[in-house]
Amino acid sequence: MRRVHPENHLIERIGWLRAAVLGANDGIISTASLVLGVTSAGGAAKAVLVAGIAGLVAGAMSMAAGEYVSVSSQSDTERADLERERRELASEPEREMAELAQLYVDRGLEPGLADEVARQLMSKDALGAHARDELGISAATAARPVQAALTSAATFSVGAAAPLILLLVSPLKLILPVVALGSLACLALLGLIGAQTGGARLIKPTFRVTFWGALAMGVTAGIGALFGATP
């Protein structure tokens, strides 16, 4: 019997990794921007803290709801496609086998070999073969609404906690630079962790998340200062 060494592919992490990076990134940026905006507008330290905590709670719930709804829509579409494929396999199995074989021909197999591969795969798991090779649905990439919702809410809360901690430890006169620079450092660290976990190069993801975070915080702080200066 041929021995096959076990492999852990990075694509298997895509479901929770996407939600985790999105949640933490959004938590840091939105809460830091909120803190900086209210501070720039002249808000008292207590008001800034209350706004930040409210942003954390509201953001976590929003992320959970948004992820659940959006990923559920993807899951519904996948189920609908699988149900249609199941009906077609029951009513026209030969046509479906020919369709699967043609996919393999298009990928480079000889027609005879493609027919044999399609026949053997369909004899074992016809729906699974069509789901994977025709629809692009696999266990590694299938939509998981609950996982996405919980991951996003949890990581948003963790990310949002960082600017709040910076706010609590910062002297009143240094809230703006401490929260801004500290949050950018957290974003850079998040970019590094996300890139490392996903097996990507480190510099580009780190720069990307830091740049957009800095832009969001700068714009929000500017708007806060503008409205705060208005009599």
One Martini backbone bead per residue (centre of mass of N, CA, C, O) as a GRO file, in nm:
protein
  231
    1MET     BB    1   0.097   0.037   0.022
    2ARG     BB    2   0.066   0.363  -0.016
    3ARG     BB    3   0.229   0.631   0.122
    4VAL     BB    4   0.085   0.921   0.288
    5HIS     BB    5   0.159   1.223   0.375
    6PRO     BB    6   0.068   1.457   0.582
    7GLU     BB    7  -0.136   1.759   0.524
    8ASN     BB    8  -0.140   2.121   0.582
    9HIS     BB    9  -0.347   2.343   0.448
   10LEU     BB   10  -0.407   2.683   0.427
   11ILE     BB   11  -0.700   2.681   0.301
   12GLU     BB   12  -0.837   2.564   0.568
   13ARG     BB   13  -0.827   2.869   0.708
   14ILE     BB   14  -1.009   3.076   0.551
   15GLY     BB   15  -1.270   3.104   0.712
   16TRP     BB   16  -1.150   3.208   0.995
   17LEU     BB   17  -0.930   3.408   0.898
   18ARG     BB   18  -1.103   3.619   0.762
   19ALA     BB   19  -1.280   3.685   1.011
   20ALA     BB   20  -1.049   3.755   1.207
   21VAL     BB   21  -0.912   3.985   1.053
   22LEU     BB   22  -1.161   4.160   1.014
   23GLY     BB   23  -1.238   4.195   1.313
   24ALA     BB   24  -0.972   4.312   1.428
   25ASN     BB   25  -0.937   4.543   1.230
   26ASP     BB   26  -1.210   4.682   1.288
   27GLY     BB   27  -1.172   4.719   1.591
   28ILE     BB   28  -0.929   4.905   1.584
   29ILE     BB   29  -1.017   5.125   1.382
   30SER     BB   30  -1.299   5.211   1.490
   31THR     BB   31  -1.218   5.272   1.786
   32ALA     BB   32  -0.982   5.462   1.737
   33SER     BB   33  -1.142   5.664   1.567
   34LEU     BB   34  -1.349   5.733   1.782
   35VAL     BB   35  -1.154   5.836   1.996
   36LEU     BB   36  -1.018   6.054   1.819
   37GLY     BB   37  -1.272   6.212   1.738
   38VAL     BB   38  -1.372   6.288   2.024
   39THR     BB   39  -1.111   6.418   2.120
   40SER     BB   40  -1.089   6.635   1.891
   41ALA     BB   41  -1.377   6.761   1.984
   42GLY     BB   42  -1.343   6.777   2.320
   43GLY     BB   43  -1.378   6.537   2.484
   44ALA     BB   44  -1.407   6.379   2.755
   45ALA     BB   45  -1.271   6.107   2.894
   46LYS     BB   46  -1.542   5.968   2.965
   47ALA     BB   47  -1.676   6.003   2.687
   48VAL     BB   48  -1.463   5.846   2.530
   49LEU     BB   49  -1.496   5.577   2.679
   50VAL     BB   50  -1.796   5.533   2.625
   51ALA     BB   51  -1.772   5.537   2.318
   52GLY     BB   52  -1.578   5.296   2.299
   53ILE     BB   53  -1.758   5.082   2.436
   54ALA     BB   54  -1.998   5.114   2.248
   55GLY     BB   55  -1.836   5.038   1.994
   56LEU     BB   56  -1.765   4.753   2.078
   57VAL     BB   57  -2.048   4.634   2.115
   58ALA     BB   58  -2.174   4.719   1.845
   59GLY     BB   59  -1.955   4.597   1.661
   60ALA     BB   60  -1.975   4.300   1.746
   61MET     BB   61  -2.274   4.265   1.669
   62SER     BB   62  -2.247   4.355   1.376
   63MET     BB   63  -2.041   4.144   1.286
   64ALA     BB   64  -2.207   3.896   1.352
   65ALA     BB   65  -2.454   3.963   1.179
   66GLY     BB   66  -2.313   4.014   0.908
   67GLU     BB   67  -2.171   3.740   0.880
   68TYR     BB   68  -2.417   3.559   0.905
   69VAL     BB   69  -2.577   3.669   0.666
   70SER     BB   70  -2.364   3.647   0.438
   71VAL     BB   71  -2.285   3.343   0.481
   72SER     BB   72  -2.574   3.234   0.456
   73SER     BB   73  -2.609   3.313   0.161
   74GLN     BB   74  -2.386   3.128   0.062
   75SER     BB   75  -2.507   2.866   0.178
   76ASP     BB   76  -2.772   2.876   0.021
   77THR     BB   77  -2.643   2.861  -0.259
   78GLU     BB   78  -2.499   2.593  -0.221
   79ARG     BB   79  -2.753   2.423  -0.160
   80ALA     BB   80  -2.899   2.484  -0.426
   81ASP     BB   81  -2.683   2.362  -0.611
   82LEU     BB   82  -2.682   2.077  -0.485
   83GLU     BB   83  -2.981   2.014  -0.538
   84ARG     BB   84  -2.968   2.039  -0.844
   85GLU     BB   85  -2.748   1.825  -0.881
   86ARG     BB   86  -2.909   1.591  -0.757
   87ARG     BB   87  -3.136   1.591  -0.970
   88GLU     BB   88  -2.956   1.548  -1.221
   89LEU     BB   89  -2.835   1.276  -1.128
   90ALA     BB   90  -3.114   1.128  -1.120
   91SER     BB   91  -3.211   1.201  -1.428
   92GLU     BB   92  -2.888   1.251  -1.568
   93PRO     BB   93  -2.616   1.069  -1.535
   94GLU     BB   94  -2.475   1.067  -1.817
   95ARG     BB   95  -2.458   1.370  -1.857
   96GLU     BB   96  -2.293   1.423  -1.595
   97MET     BB   97  -2.050   1.250  -1.672
   98ALA     BB   98  -1.977   1.406  -1.928
   99GLU     BB   99  -1.935   1.678  -1.787
  100LEU     BB  100  -1.704   1.585  -1.603
  101ALA     BB  101  -1.513   1.484  -1.821
  102GLN     BB  102  -1.481   1.759  -1.967
  103LEU     BB  103  -1.334   1.898  -1.737
  104TYR     BB  104  -1.081   1.712  -1.758
  105VAL     BB  105  -1.013   1.779  -2.046
  106ASP     BB  106  -0.974   2.089  -1.997
  107ARG     BB  107  -0.724   2.008  -1.790
  108GLY     BB  108  -0.563   1.758  -1.981
  109LEU     BB  109  -0.710   1.506  -2.035
  110GLU     BB  110  -0.783   1.231  -2.175
  111PRO     BB  111  -1.082   1.117  -2.272
  112GLY     BB  112  -1.058   0.828  -2.159
  113LEU     BB  113  -0.956   0.906  -1.877
  114ALA     BB  114  -1.184   1.100  -1.806
  115ASP     BB  115  -1.408   0.887  -1.810
  116GLU     BB  116  -1.286   0.706  -1.585
  117VAL     BB  117  -1.271   0.913  -1.362
  118ALA     BB  118  -1.571   0.987  -1.358
  119ARG     BB  119  -1.676   0.701  -1.299
  120GLN     BB  120  -1.526   0.649  -1.030
  121LEU     BB  121  -1.619   0.898  -0.872
  122MET     BB  122  -1.932   0.847  -0.908
  123SER     BB  123  -1.935   0.563  -0.768
  124LYS     BB  124  -1.867   0.695  -0.485
  125ASP     BB  125  -1.925   1.040  -0.531
  126ALA     BB  126  -2.110   1.226  -0.721
  127LEU     BB  127  -2.172   1.490  -0.568
  128GLY     BB  128  -1.883   1.548  -0.472
  129ALA     BB  129  -1.754   1.574  -0.752
  130HIS     BB  130  -1.935   1.811  -0.852
  131ALA     BB  131  -1.888   2.008  -0.623
  132ARG     BB  132  -1.578   2.031  -0.663
  133ASP     BB  133  -1.543   2.047  -1.000
  134GLU     BB  134  -1.797   2.235  -1.077
  135LEU     BB  135  -1.856   2.433  -0.808
  136GLY     BB  136  -1.622   2.463  -0.580
  137ILE     BB  137  -1.703   2.265  -0.340
  138SER     BB  138  -1.572   2.230  -0.006
  139ALA     BB  139  -1.483   2.171   0.313
  140ALA     BB  140  -1.270   2.410   0.330
  141THR     BB  141  -1.484   2.640   0.178
  142ALA     BB  142  -1.729   2.626   0.326
  143ALA     BB  143  -1.993   2.765   0.462
  144ARG     BB  144  -1.983   2.919   0.813
  145PRO     BB  145  -2.175   3.119   0.991
  146VAL     BB  146  -2.113   3.074   1.295
  147GLN     BB  147  -1.808   3.088   1.280
  148ALA     BB  148  -1.792   3.373   1.159
  149ALA     BB  149  -1.948   3.526   1.379
  150LEU     BB  150  -1.779   3.448   1.631
  151THR     BB  151  -1.503   3.535   1.524
  152SER     BB  152  -1.567   3.833   1.468
  153ALA     BB  153  -1.664   3.916   1.750
  154ALA     BB  154  -1.413   3.834   1.910
  155THR     BB  155  -1.193   3.993   1.743
  156PHE     BB  156  -1.319   4.267   1.770
  157SER     BB  157  -1.298   4.287   2.078
  158VAL     BB  158  -0.993   4.261   2.090
  159GLY     BB  159  -0.925   4.498   1.905
  160ALA     BB  160  -1.094   4.720   2.065
  161ALA     BB  161  -0.933   4.697   2.337
  162ALA     BB  162  -0.668   4.839   2.264
  163PRO     BB  163  -0.754   5.144   2.257
  164LEU     BB  164  -0.874   5.139   2.547
  165ILE     BB  165  -0.613   5.077   2.695
  166LEU     BB  166  -0.460   5.321   2.590
  167LEU     BB  167  -0.654   5.527   2.713
  168LEU     BB  168  -0.617   5.444   3.018
  169VAL     BB  169  -0.283   5.486   3.013
  170SER     BB  170  -0.318   5.771   2.919
  171PRO     BB  171  -0.256   6.077   2.920
  172LEU     BB  172  -0.464   6.329   2.852
  173LYS     BB  173  -0.255   6.490   2.651
  174LEU     BB  174  -0.179   6.186   2.496
  175ILE     BB  175  -0.411   6.038   2.348
  176LEU     BB  176  -0.361   6.073   2.048
  177PRO     BB  177  -0.071   5.950   2.012
  178VAL     BB  178  -0.109   5.685   2.168
  179VAL     BB  179  -0.353   5.568   2.013
  180ALA     BB  180  -0.244   5.593   1.729
  181LEU     BB  181   0.033   5.443   1.753
  182GLY     BB  182  -0.068   5.190   1.899
  183SER     BB  183  -0.274   5.103   1.679
  184LEU     BB  184  -0.069   5.077   1.448
  185ALA     BB  185   0.096   4.857   1.587
  186CYS     BB  186  -0.138   4.654   1.599
  187LEU     BB  187  -0.186   4.641   1.294
  188ALA     BB  188   0.093   4.540   1.217
  189LEU     BB  189   0.074   4.281   1.384
  190LEU     BB  190  -0.175   4.170   1.242
  191GLY     BB  191  -0.049   4.152   0.961
  192LEU     BB  192   0.172   3.950   1.043
  193ILE     BB  193  -0.011   3.725   1.150
  194GLY     BB  194  -0.186   3.685   0.898
  195ALA     BB  195   0.046   3.620   0.704
  196GLN     BB  196   0.168   3.384   0.861
  197THR     BB  197  -0.090   3.206   0.873
  198GLY     BB  198  -0.135   3.228   0.542
  199GLY     BB  199   0.159   3.226   0.394
  200ALA     BB  200   0.251   3.511   0.345
  201ARG     BB  201   0.381   3.790   0.292
  202LEU     BB  202   0.463   4.048   0.517
  203ILE     BB  203   0.472   4.346   0.404
  204LYS     BB  204   0.210   4.401   0.245
  205PRO     BB  205  -0.010   4.342   0.464
  206THR     BB  206   0.105   4.540   0.672
  207PHE     BB  207   0.084   4.799   0.504
  208ARG     BB  208  -0.215   4.787   0.433
  209VAL     BB  209  -0.339   4.795   0.723
  210THR     BB  210  -0.189   5.054   0.816
  211PHE     BB  211  -0.277   5.257   0.604
  212TRP     BB  212  -0.590   5.237   0.642
  213GLY     BB  213  -0.585   5.306   0.940
  214ALA     BB  214  -0.454   5.586   0.919
  215LEU     BB  215  -0.668   5.709   0.738
  216ALA     BB  216  -0.916   5.670   0.922
  217MET     BB  217  -0.802   5.824   1.169
  218GLY     BB  218  -0.739   6.092   1.030
  219VAL     BB  219  -1.023   6.163   0.929
  220THR     BB  220  -1.172   6.147   1.202
  221ALA     BB  221  -1.000   6.354   1.352
  222GLY     BB  222  -1.058   6.587   1.156
  223ILE     BB  223  -1.365   6.596   1.196
  224GLY     BB  224  -1.357   6.642   1.500
  225ALA     BB  225  -1.203   6.911   1.489
  226LEU     BB  226  -1.404   7.064   1.311
  227PHE     BB  227  -1.658   7.034   1.500
  228GLY     BB  228  -1.516   7.134   1.762
  229ALA     BB  229  -1.460   7.431   1.633
  230THR     BB  230  -1.757   7.473   1.627
  231PRO     BB  231  -1.983   7.704   1.773
   0.00000   0.00000   0.00000
